[in-house]
């Protein structure tokens, strides 16, 4: 989906949930449009779903689970992996621990 993400961000998408890395063009677009990337651990879908108070498909219903949804959430148990300034926990996290290793 990274190939389409900058265009979706330009159209108003402001948050994404996933488990993997994002490309630099996506991170650049996130900074430009003020978007965030939330990380979730595998197997946590049931826990995360309990935080969703309402949901509606706003685009691409034919994509099923990959459709664009609007959520109203409360106490959302995810981690901000990449913030709207481009700070990337997938990069800063490992660096923090590597510096203490011989």
C-alpha distances in whole Angstrom, upper triangle without the diagonal:
4,5,6,6,10,11,10,12,15,15,16,13,15,14,11,12,11,13,12,12,10,10,13,12,10,13,15,14,14,18,18,17,19,16,15,13,15,16,17,19,18,21,21,20,23,24,21,22,26,25,23,26,24,21,20,17,17,14,13,15,15,12,14,13,9,11,12,15,18,19,23,23,26,27,23,23,20,20,19,17,16,19,19,21,19,21,19,20,19,21,24,24,25,27,29,30,31,33,36,36,38
4,5,5,8,10,10,11,13,15,16,13,14,13,11,13,12,13,11,10,7,7,10,8,6,10,12,11,12,15,16,15,17,14,14,12,15,15,18,20,20,23,23,22,25,26,23,24,27,26,25,27,26,23,22,20,19,17,16,19,18,15,17,16,13,14,14,17,19,21,24,24,27,27,24,24,20,20,18,16,14,16,17,18,16,18,16,18,17,18,21,22,23,25,27,28,29,31,33,34,36
4,6,7,8,10,12,13,14,16,14,16,16,14,16,15,17,15,13,10,9,11,9,8,12,13,11,13,16,16,16,18,16,17,16,18,19,21,23,23,26,26,25,28,29,26,27,30,29,27,30,28,25,24,21,20,17,16,19,18,16,18,18,14,15,15,19,21,23,26,27,30,31,27,27,24,23,21,19,18,19,19,20,18,21,19,22,20,21,24,26,26,28,30,32,31,34,36,36,39
4,6,6,6,9,10,11,13,11,14,14,13,15,15,17,16,15,12,11,13,10,9,13,13,11,13,16,15,14,17,14,16,15,18,19,21,23,23,26,26,24,27,28,25,25,29,27,25,27,25,22,21,18,16,13,12,16,16,13,16,16,12,13,12,16,18,20,24,25,28,29,25,26,23,23,21,19,18,19,18,20,18,21,20,23,21,23,26,27,28,29,32,33,34,36,38,39,41
4,5,5,6,9,10,11,9,10,11,10,12,13,15,14,13,10,10,11,9,6,10,11,8,9,13,12,11,13,11,12,11,14,16,19,21,22,24,24,22,26,26,22,23,26,25,23,25,23,20,19,17,15,13,13,17,17,15,17,16,12,13,11,14,16,18,21,22,25,26,22,23,20,20,17,16,14,15,14,17,15,18,17,19,19,20,23,24,26,27,29,31,31,33,36,36,39
4,5,5,6,9,10,9,11,12,12,15,16,18,17,15,11,10,11,7,6,9,8,5,8,10,10,9,12,10,12,13,16,18,21,24,25,28,27,25,29,29,25,26,29,27,25,27,26,23,22,19,17,15,16,19,20,18,21,20,16,16,14,17,18,20,23,24,27,28,24,25,22,21,19,17,15,15,13,15,14,17,17,20,20,21,23,25,26,27,29,31,32,33,36,37,40
4,5,5,6,9,9,12,13,14,17,18,21,20,18,15,14,14,11,10,13,12,9,11,13,12,11,14,12,15,15,19,21,23,26,27,29,28,27,30,30,27,27,30,28,26,27,25,22,21,18,15,13,14,18,18,17,20,19,16,15,13,16,17,20,23,25,28,29,26,27,24,24,21,20,18,18,16,18,17,21,21,24,23,24,27,28,30,31,33,35,35,37,40,41,43
4,5,5,7,6,9,10,11,14,16,19,18,18,14,15,15,13,10,13,13,10,10,14,12,10,12,11,13,13,16,19,21,24,25,27,26,24,26,27,23,23,26,24,22,24,21,18,17,14,12,10,11,15,16,15,17,16,13,12,9,12,13,16,19,21,24,26,23,24,22,22,19,19,17,17,15,18,17,20,20,23,23,24,26,28,29,31,32,34,35,37,39,40,43
4,5,5,5,6,9,10,14,16,19,18,17,14,14,14,11,9,11,11,7,7,10,9,6,9,7,10,12,15,18,20,24,25,27,26,24,27,27,23,23,26,24,22,23,22,19,18,16,14,13,15,18,20,18,20,18,15,14,11,13,14,16,19,20,23,24,21,23,20,20,17,17,14,14,12,14,14,17,18,20,21,22,24,25,28,28,30,32,33,35,37,38,41
4,6,7,9,12,14,17,19,22,22,20,17,16,16,13,11,13,12,8,9,11,9,7,10,10,13,15,18,21,24,27,29,31,29,28,30,30,27,27,29,27,25,26,24,22,20,18,15,14,16,19,21,20,22,21,18,17,14,16,16,19,21,23,26,27,25,27,24,23,20,20,17,16,14,16,16,20,20,23,24,25,27,28,31,31,33,35,36,37,40,41,44
4,6,9,12,14,17,20,23,23,22,19,19,19,16,14,16,15,11,12,14,12,9,12,12,15,16,19,22,24,28,29,30,29,27,29,29,26,25,28,26,23,24,22,19,17,15,12,11,13,17,19,18,20,20,17,15,12,14,14,17,19,21,25,27,24,26,24,24,21,22,19,18,16,19,19,22,23,25,26,27,29,31,33,34,35,38,38,40,42,44,47
4,6,9,12,15,18,22,22,21,18,19,19,17,14,15,15,11,11,13,12,8,10,9,12,14,17,20,22,26,27,29,27,25,27,27,23,23,25,23,20,21,19,17,16,14,11,12,14,17,20,18,20,19,16,15,11,12,11,14,16,18,21,23,21,23,21,21,19,20,17,16,14,17,17,20,21,24,25,26,27,29,31,32,33,36,37,38,41,42,45
4,6,8,12,14,18,18,18,15,17,17,15,12,13,14,11,9,12,12,9,9,7,9,11,13,16,18,22,23,25,23,21,24,23,20,20,22,20,18,19,17,15,14,13,11,11,13,16,18,16,17,16,13,12,9,10,9,12,14,16,19,21,18,20,18,18,16,16,15,14,12,16,16,18,19,21,22,23,25,26,28,30,31,33,34,36,38,39,42
4,7,11,14,17,18,17,15,16,17,15,12,12,13,10,8,10,11,8,7,4,6,9,11,14,17,20,22,24,22,20,23,22,18,19,21,18,17,18,17,15,15,15,13,14,16,18,21,19,20,18,15,15,11,11,10,12,13,14,17,18,16,18,15,15,13,14,12,11,9,13,13,15,16,18,19,21,22,23,26,27,28,30,32,33,35,37,40
4,7,10,14,15,15,13,15,16,16,12,12,14,12,9,12,13,10,9,6,5,6,7,11,13,17,18,20,18,17,19,19,15,16,18,15,14,16,16,14,15,14,14,14,16,18,20,18,18,15,14,13,10,10,10,10,12,12,15,16,13,14,12,12,10,11,10,10,10,13,13,15,14,16,17,19,20,21,24,25,26,28,30,31,33,34,38
4,7,10,11,12,11,14,15,15,11,12,15,13,10,13,15,13,12,8,7,5,6,9,11,14,15,17,16,14,17,17,14,15,18,15,14,17,16,14,15,14,14,14,15,17,18,15,16,13,11,12,10,10,11,11,14,13,16,16,13,14,11,11,10,10,10,11,12,15,14,15,14,15,15,18,20,20,22,24,25,27,28,30,32,33,36
4,7,9,11,11,15,17,17,13,14,17,16,13,16,18,16,15,11,9,6,5,6,7,10,12,14,12,11,14,14,11,12,15,14,13,16,16,14,16,15,16,16,17,17,19,16,15,12,11,12,11,11,12,12,14,13,15,15,11,11,8,9,9,9,11,12,14,17,16,16,14,14,14,18,19,18,21,23,24,25,27,29,31,31,35
4,6,9,9,13,16,17,13,14,17,17,15,18,20,19,17,14,11,7,6,5,6,9,9,12,11,11,15,15,12,14,17,16,16,20,19,17,19,18,19,18,18,19,20,16,16,12,11,14,13,14,16,15,18,16,18,18,14,13,10,10,10,9,11,14,16,18,16,16,14,13,12,16,18,17,19,21,23,23,25,27,29,29,33
4,7,10,13,16,18,15,15,19,19,17,19,22,21,20,16,13,10,8,5,6,7,7,11,11,12,15,15,13,16,19,18,18,22,22,21,22,21,22,22,21,22,22,19,18,15,14,17,17,18,19,18,21,19,20,19,15,14,10,10,11,9,12,15,18,19,17,16,13,12,11,14,16,15,16,19,20,21,22,25,26,26,30
4,7,10,13,15,13,13,17,17,16,18,21,21,20,16,14,10,10,8,9,10,11,14,15,15,19,19,17,19,22,22,22,25,25,23,24,23,24,23,22,23,23,20,20,17,15,18,18,19,21,21,23,22,24,22,19,17,13,12,12,10,11,15,17,18,15,15,12,11,9,12,15,14,15,18,19,20,20,23,25,25,28
4,7,10,12,10,10,14,15,14,16,18,19,18,15,13,10,11,10,12,13,14,18,18,19,23,22,20,22,25,24,24,28,27,25,26,25,25,24,23,25,25,21,22,19,17,20,19,21,23,23,25,24,25,24,21,19,15,14,13,9,10,13,15,16,13,13,9,10,7,10,13,13,14,16,18,19,19,22,24,24,27
4,7,8,6,7,10,11,10,13,15,15,15,13,11,9,11,11,14,16,17,20,20,20,24,24,21,23,26,24,24,27,27,25,25,23,23,21,21,23,24,20,21,19,16,18,18,20,21,22,24,23,25,25,21,20,17,15,13,10,9,12,13,14,11,12,10,11,10,11,14,15,16,18,20,21,22,24,26,27,29
4,6,5,6,9,10,11,13,14,16,16,14,14,12,15,15,18,19,20,24,24,24,28,28,25,27,30,28,27,31,30,27,27,25,25,23,22,25,25,22,23,21,18,20,20,22,23,24,27,27,29,28,25,24,20,18,16,13,11,14,15,15,11,13,11,14,12,12,16,17,18,19,21,23,23,25,28,28,30
4,5,5,6,9,10,11,12,14,15,14,14,13,16,17,20,22,23,27,27,27,30,30,27,29,32,30,29,32,32,29,29,27,26,25,25,27,28,25,27,24,21,23,22,24,25,26,28,28,30,29,26,26,22,20,17,14,11,13,13,13,10,12,11,14,13,12,15,17,18,18,21,23,22,24,27,28,30
4,5,5,6,9,10,10,12,14,13,14,14,17,18,22,24,25,28,28,28,31,31,28,29,32,30,29,32,31,28,28,26,24,22,22,25,26,23,25,24,20,21,20,22,24,25,28,28,30,30,27,27,23,21,18,16,13,14,14,14,11,14,14,17,16,16,18,21,22,22,24,27,26,28,31,31,34
4,5,5,6,9,10,10,12,10,11,10,14,15,18,21,22,25,25,24,28,27,24,26,29,26,25,28,27,25,24,22,21,19,20,23,23,20,22,20,17,18,17,19,20,21,24,24,26,26,23,23,20,18,15,13,10,12,11,12,10,13,12,15,14,15,18,20,21,22,24,26,26,28,31,31,34
4,5,5,6,9,10,10,9,9,9,13,14,18,20,22,25,25,24,28,27,24,26,28,26,26,28,28,26,26,24,23,22,23,25,26,23,25,23,20,21,19,21,21,22,24,24,26,25,22,22,19,16,13,11,8,9,9,9,6,9,9,12,12,12,14,17,18,19,21,23,23,25,28,29,31
4,5,5,6,9,10,10,11,12,16,18,22,24,26,29,28,28,31,30,27,29,32,29,28,31,30,28,28,26,24,23,24,27,28,25,27,25,22,23,21,22,23,24,26,26,28,28,25,25,22,20,16,14,11,11,9,9,7,11,12,15,15,15,17,20,21,21,23,26,26,26,30,31,33
4,5,5,6,8,8,10,12,15,18,21,24,26,29,28,27,30,29,26,27,30,27,26,28,27,25,24,23,21,20,21,24,25,23,25,23,20,20,17,19,20,21,24,24,26,27,24,25,21,20,16,15,12,12,9,10,9,13,14,17,17,18,19,22,24,24,26,28,29,30,33,34,36
4,5,5,6,5,7,8,12,15,18,21,24,26,25,24,27,26,23,24,27,24,23,25,25,23,23,22,20,19,21,23,25,22,24,22,19,19,16,18,18,19,21,21,23,23,20,21,18,16,13,12,9,8,6,8,7,10,11,14,15,16,17,19,22,22,23,26,27,28,31,32,35
4,6,5,7,9,11,14,17,21,24,26,29,27,27,30,29,25,27,29,26,26,28,27,26,26,25,23,23,24,27,29,26,28,26,23,23,20,21,21,22,23,23,25,25,22,23,20,18,14,13,9,8,5,5,6,9,11,15,16,16,17,19,22,21,23,26,26,27,30,32,34
4,6,8,11,14,17,20,24,27,29,32,30,29,32,31,28,29,31,28,27,29,28,26,26,25,22,22,24,27,28,26,28,26,23,23,20,21,21,22,24,24,26,27,25,26,23,21,17,17,13,11,8,9,9,13,15,18,20,20,20,23,25,25,26,30,30,31,34,35,38
4,6,9,12,16,19,22,26,28,30,28,27,30,29,25,26,28,25,24,26,24,23,22,21,19,19,21,24,26,24,25,24,21,20,17,18,17,19,20,21,23,24,22,24,21,20,16,16,13,11,8,10,11,14,16,19,20,21,22,24,27,27,28,31,32,32,35,37,40
4,7,10,13,17,20,24,26,28,26,25,28,27,23,24,26,23,22,24,23,22,22,22,20,20,22,25,27,25,26,24,21,21,18,18,17,18,19,19,21,21,19,21,18,17,13,14,11,8,5,7,9,12,14,17,19,19,20,22,24,25,25,28,30,30,33,35,38
4,7,10,13,17,20,22,25,23,22,24,23,20,21,23,20,19,21,21,19,19,19,17,18,20,22,24,22,23,20,18,18,15,15,14,15,16,17,19,19,17,18,15,14,11,11,9,7,5,9,9,12,13,15,16,18,19,20,23,24,24,27,28,29,32,33,37
4,6,10,13,17,19,21,19,19,22,20,17,19,21,18,18,20,20,19,20,19,18,19,21,22,24,22,22,19,17,18,15,15,14,14,16,15,17,17,14,15,12,10,7,8,6,5,5,9,9,10,10,12,14,15,16,17,20,21,21,24,26,27,29,31,34
4,7,10,13,16,18,16,16,19,18,15,17,20,17,17,20,20,18,19,19,19,19,20,21,23,20,20,17,15,16,14,15,15,15,16,15,17,16,13,13,10,9,6,6,5,7,8,11,10,10,9,10,11,14,15,15,18,20,20,22,24,26,28,29,32
4,7,10,13,15,13,13,16,15,12,14,16,14,14,18,18,17,19,19,19,20,21,22,24,20,20,16,15,17,15,15,15,14,15,13,14,13,10,10,6,5,5,5,7,9,11,14,13,12,11,10,11,15,15,15,18,20,20,22,24,26,27,28,32
4,7,10,12,11,12,15,14,11,14,16,15,16,19,20,19,21,21,22,22,22,23,24,21,20,17,16,18,17,17,17,16,17,15,16,15,11,9,6,5,6,6,9,11,14,16,14,13,11,10,10,14,15,13,16,18,19,20,22,24,25,26,30
4,6,9,7,8,11,10,8,12,14,13,14,18,19,18,20,20,22,22,23,23,24,21,19,15,15,18,17,17,18,16,17,15,16,14,10,8,5,7,9,9,12,15,18,20,18,17,15,13,13,16,17,16,17,21,21,21,23,26,27,27,31
4,6,6,8,11,11,10,13,15,15,17,20,22,21,23,23,25,25,25,25,26,22,21,17,17,20,20,20,21,19,20,18,18,16,13,10,8,9,12,12,15,18,21,23,21,19,16,14,13,17,18,16,17,21,21,20,23,25,26,26,30
4,6,7,10,11,11,13,16,16,17,21,22,21,23,23,25,25,24,24,24,21,19,15,16,19,20,20,21,20,22,19,20,18,15,13,11,13,15,15,18,21,24,26,24,22,19,17,16,20,21,19,20,23,24,23,25,28,29,28,32
4,6,8,9,10,11,14,15,16,20,21,20,23,23,25,26,25,24,24,21,19,15,17,20,21,20,22,20,21,19,19,18,15,13,12,15,18,18,21,23,26,28,27,25,23,20,20,23,24,22,23,27,27,26,28,31,31,31,35
4,6,5,6,9,10,12,13,17,18,18,21,21,24,25,24,23,24,21,19,15,17,19,20,18,19,17,18,15,16,14,11,9,9,12,15,16,19,21,24,27,25,24,21,19,19,23,24,21,23,26,26,26,28,31,31,31,35
4,5,5,6,9,10,11,14,15,15,17,18,21,21,21,20,21,18,16,12,14,16,17,15,17,14,16,14,15,14,11,10,10,14,16,17,20,22,24,27,26,25,23,21,21,25,26,24,25,29,29,29,31,34,34,35,38
4,5,5,7,9,10,13,15,15,18,19,22,23,23,21,23,21,18,14,17,18,19,17,18,15,16,14,14,14,12,11,12,16,19,20,23,24,27,30,29,28,26,24,24,28,29,26,28,31,31,31,33,36,36,37,41
4,5,5,7,10,13,15,16,19,20,23,25,25,24,25,23,20,17,19,20,20,18,18,15,15,12,12,11,9,8,10,13,17,18,21,22,25,28,27,26,24,22,23,26,27,24,26,30,29,29,32,34,34,35,39
4,5,6,7,11,13,13,16,17,20,21,22,21,23,20,18,15,16,17,17,15,15,12,12,9,10,9,7,6,8,11,14,16,19,19,22,25,24,23,22,20,21,24,25,23,25,28,28,28,31,33,34,35,38
4,5,5,9,10,10,13,15,18,20,20,19,21,19,16,13,15,16,16,13,13,10,11,9,10,11,9,10,11,15,17,19,21,22,24,27,27,26,25,23,24,28,28,27,29,32,32,32,35,37,37,38,42
4,6,8,10,12,15,18,20,23,24,22,24,23,20,17,19,19,19,16,15,12,11,9,9,9,9,10,12,16,18,21,23,24,25,29,29,28,27,25,26,30,30,28,30,33,33,33,36,38,38,39,43
4,6,9,11,15,17,19,22,23,22,25,23,20,17,19,19,18,15,13,10,9,5,5,6,5,8,10,14,16,19,21,21,22,26,26,25,24,23,24,28,28,26,29,32,31,32,34,36,37,38,42
4,6,7,11,13,16,18,20,19,21,20,17,15,16,16,15,11,10,6,6,5,7,9,8,10,12,15,17,19,21,21,22,26,26,26,25,24,25,29,29,28,31,33,33,34,36,38,39,40,44
4,7,11,14,16,19,21,20,23,22,19,17,19,18,16,13,11,7,5,5,7,10,10,13,15,19,20,23,24,23,24,28,28,28,28,27,29,32,32,31,34,36,36,37,40,42,42,44,48
4,7,11,13,16,18,16,20,19,17,15,17,15,14,10,8,6,5,7,10,13,13,16,17,20,21,23,24,24,24,28,28,29,29,28,30,33,33,32,35,38,37,39,41,43,44,45,49
4,7,9,12,14,13,16,16,13,12,14,12,10,7,6,5,6,9,12,15,14,17,17,20,20,22,23,23,23,27,27,28,27,27,28,32,32,32,34,37,37,38,40,42,44,45,49
4,6,9,11,10,14,14,12,12,13,10,9,5,5,7,9,12,16,19,17,20,20,22,22,24,24,24,24,28,28,29,29,29,30,33,34,34,36,39,39,40,42,44,46,47,51
4,6,8,6,10,10,9,10,10,7,6,4,6,9,12,15,19,21,19,21,21,23,23,24,24,24,24,27,27,29,28,29,29,32,34,34,36,38,39,40,42,44,46,47,50
4,7,8,11,12,12,12,11,8,6,5,6,10,13,16,20,23,20,23,22,24,23,24,23,23,22,26,26,28,28,29,29,32,34,34,36,38,39,41,42,44,46,47,50
4,6,9,9,10,12,10,6,5,7,9,13,16,19,23,25,22,25,23,25,24,24,23,24,23,26,26,28,27,29,29,31,33,34,36,38,39,41,42,44,46,47,50
4,5,6,8,10,8,5,6,9,12,15,19,21,25,27,24,26,24,26,25,25,24,25,25,28,27,29,28,30,29,32,34,34,36,38,39,41,42,44,46,47,50
4,5,6,8,8,5,7,9,12,15,18,20,24,26,24,25,24,26,26,26,26,27,27,30,29,31,30,31,31,33,36,36,37,40,41,42,43,46,48,48,51
4,5,9,9,7,10,12,16,18,22,24,27,29,26,27,26,28,28,28,28,29,29,32,31,33,31,32,31,34,37,37,38,40,42,43,44,46,48,48,51
4,6,5,5,8,11,15,17,21,22,25,27,24,25,23,25,25,24,25,26,26,29,28,30,28,29,28,31,33,33,34,37,38,39,40,43,45,45,48
4,5,5,9,10,14,15,19,20,23,25,22,23,22,24,24,24,25,26,27,30,29,30,28,29,28,31,33,33,34,37,38,39,40,43,44,45,48
4,6,8,9,13,13,17,18,21,22,19,19,18,20,21,21,22,24,24,28,26,27,25,25,25,28,30,29,31,34,35,35,37,39,41,41,44
4,7,9,12,14,17,18,22,23,19,20,18,20,20,19,20,21,22,25,24,25,23,24,23,26,28,28,29,32,33,34,35,38,40,40,43
4,6,10,12,16,18,21,23,20,21,20,21,21,21,21,22,22,26,25,26,25,26,25,28,30,30,32,34,36,37,38,40,42,43,46
4,7,10,14,15,19,21,18,20,18,20,19,20,19,20,19,23,22,24,23,24,24,27,29,29,31,33,34,36,37,39,41,42,45
4,6,10,12,16,18,15,18,17,19,18,20,20,20,20,23,23,25,24,25,25,28,29,29,32,34,35,36,38,40,42,42,46
4,7,10,13,16,14,17,16,19,18,20,20,19,19,22,23,24,24,25,26,29,29,29,32,34,35,36,38,40,42,43,46
4,6,10,13,11,14,14,16,16,19,19,19,19,23,23,24,23,24,25,28,29,28,31,33,33,35,37,39,40,42,45
4,7,11,10,14,14,17,17,20,20,19,20,23,24,25,25,25,26,29,29,29,32,34,34,35,38,40,41,42,46
4,7,6,10,11,14,15,18,19,18,19,23,23,23,23,23,24,27,27,26,30,32,31,33,35,37,38,39,43
4,5,9,11,14,15,19,20,19,20,23,24,24,24,23,25,28,27,26,29,31,30,32,35,36,37,39,42
4,6,9,12,13,17,19,18,20,23,23,22,22,21,23,26,25,23,27,29,28,29,32,33,34,35,39
4,6,9,11,14,16,16,18,21,21,20,19,18,20,23,23,21,24,27,26,27,30,31,32,34,37
4,7,10,13,15,16,19,21,21,19,18,16,18,21,21,19,22,24,23,24,27,29,29,31,34
4,7,9,12,13,16,18,18,16,15,13,14,18,18,16,19,21,21,22,24,26,27,28,32
4,6,9,10,13,15,15,13,11,9,11,14,14,12,16,18,17,19,21,23,24,25,29
4,6,6,10,12,11,10,9,8,10,13,13,12,15,17,17,19,21,23,24,26,29
4,7,10,11,9,8,6,5,7,9,10,10,13,14,15,17,19,20,22,23,27
4,7,8,6,5,4,6,8,10,10,11,14,15,16,18,20,21,23,25,28
4,5,5,6,7,9,11,12,12,14,17,17,18,20,22,23,25,27,30
4,6,7,10,12,15,15,15,17,20,20,21,24,25,26,28,30,33
4,6,9,12,14,14,13,16,19,18,19,22,23,23,26,28,31
4,6,10,11,11,11,14,16,16,17,20,21,21,24,26,29
4,7,9,8,8,11,13,13,14,17,18,18,21,23,26
4,5,5,6,8,11,11,12,15,16,17,20,21,24
4,5,5,5,8,10,10,12,14,15,17,19,22
4,6,6,7,9,11,12,13,15,17,18,21
4,6,6,7,9,11,11,13,15,16,19
4,6,5,6,9,10,11,13,15,18
4,6,5,7,9,11,12,14,17
4,5,5,6,9,11,11,14
4,5,5,6,9,10,13
4,6,6,7,10,13
4,5,6,7,11
4,5,5,8
4,6,8
4,7
4
